[in-house]
Amino acid sequence: MEMSDFITEFLAVLDVGRSLAHVRSEYGRELLDSVNGANLVGSIWAEDLRRGTGEERSAYLLSMSLL
């Protein structure tokens, strides 16, 4: 294998590695957005439960468990 062929193949491997890193980072951002969204929804639910009466809390918890 000549040096120029080796360099060409090496650069191709680096390019694939960069592409995979980009895909992983995009997936990671989407996953983080999902977790943050779930935390926000959980916080809203917790606040609703804190403010409600005992009967409202029971109905709310039952409706959430059915989801």
C-alpha positions as CSV (number, residue, x, y, z in Angstrom):
1,M,0.0,0.0,0.0
2,E,1.4,3.3,-1.0
3,M,1.5,6.2,1.5
4,S,-1.1,8.2,-0.5
5,D,-3.5,5.3,-0.4
6,F,-3.0,4.9,3.3
7,I,-3.7,8.6,3.9
8,T,-6.8,8.5,1.7
9,E,-8.2,5.5,3.6
10,F,-7.2,7.1,7.0
11,L,-9.0,10.3,6.1
12,A,-12.1,8.3,5.0
13,V,-12.2,6.5,8.4
14,L,-11.9,9.9,10.2
15,D,-14.8,11.3,8.1
16,V,-16.9,8.3,9.1
17,G,-16.0,8.8,12.7
18,R,-17.0,12.4,12.6
19,S,-20.3,11.5,11.0
20,L,-21.0,9.0,13.8
21,A,-20.0,11.5,16.4
22,H,-22.5,14.0,14.9
23,V,-25.3,11.4,14.9
24,R,-24.5,10.5,18.5
25,S,-24.5,14.1,19.6
26,E,-27.8,14.8,17.8
27,Y,-29.4,11.8,19.5
28,G,-28.0,12.8,22.8
29,R,-29.6,16.3,22.4
30,E,-32.9,14.8,21.5
31,L,-32.7,12.5,24.5
32,L,-31.8,15.3,26.8
33,D,-34.7,17.4,25.5
34,S,-37.1,14.5,26.2
35,V,-35.8,14.1,29.7
36,N,-36.1,17.9,30.3
37,G,-39.6,17.8,28.9
38,A,-40.6,14.9,31.2
39,N,-39.1,16.7,34.2
40,L,-41.1,19.8,33.3
41,V,-44.4,17.8,33.0
42,G,-43.6,16.0,36.3
43,S,-43.1,19.4,38.0
44,I,-46.4,20.7,36.7
45,W,-48.1,17.5,37.9
46,A,-46.5,17.8,41.3
47,E,-47.6,21.4,41.6
48,D,-51.2,20.5,40.6
49,L,-51.2,17.7,43.2
50,R,-49.9,20.0,45.9
51,R,-52.6,22.5,45.3
52,G,-55.6,20.1,45.0
53,T,-57.9,18.8,47.6
54,G,-57.7,15.1,48.7
55,E,-60.5,14.1,46.3
56,E,-58.9,16.0,43.4
57,R,-55.5,14.4,44.2
58,S,-57.0,10.9,44.1
59,A,-58.8,11.6,40.8
60,Y,-55.6,13.1,39.3
61,L,-53.4,10.2,40.4
62,L,-55.9,7.8,39.0
63,S,-56.0,9.6,35.7
64,M,-52.2,9.7,35.5
65,S,-51.9,6.0,36.3
66,L,-54.2,5.2,33.4
67,L,-51.9,7.0,30.9
